[in-house]
Amino acid sequence: MTQLSAMGWSPEEAVTPFTIGETHVRYFHPQDRAAAENLAAVLDTVARDFVSFMPSP
């Protein structure tokens, strides 16, 4: 989160009822794909498409 803040992003911590086993950037709206891919590249991980997730956040 420190790295993201230093780059101008505004990360927020989210508590989930399950463990996330690997680092990735999720995007839930098609228009967010490019930003998610750019952020994933910076973090040396992958962007994951959650556009079909229901209910959409």
N, C-alpha and C positions, 0 to 999 in steps of 0.2 A: 504494500500500500504506500510505503514511503517513496518507492521508485515511481509509482504512478502519479503521486501528488507532485513530485518534483518535475514531472513532464507536463503538468497542467491538467491532468485528469482529476476527477473528484470521486475517488473510490469510497464505497460504503461497505462495511462489514455486514454480512447477512448470516443469520443462524439458521441452519437447516436441521430437520429431524433425522438426517442420514449423513453418512460420511461421504465426502467427495474424494475419490481415490486418486485423481490426477488433476494437474493444473490444465485448464483450458478456458477459453473465453466463449461464453454462450451469447447468442443473439436470438431475439424472439420476434423481430420484425425484419422483413426483407430489406428495408432501407438502411438497416444497421449493419449489413453484411460487410461492407468495405471498412467501416470503422473497427468492427470486431477483428477482421483479418489484419488490419494495421496494428492493432493493439497486441494481438497474438504474436505477430512477428517480433515486436519489441520485447515481449516476454519469453520468446523462444518456445512457443507452444502452438496449439492449433485453435482455430475458431470452430465452434460446434453449432450447427444449425438446429435451433429449437423453435422454428417458425410454426411447426405443427403442434406445439405444446398447448394443452388446454387446461385451464383457462389461460389465455394469453395475459401476461402481466401488463 
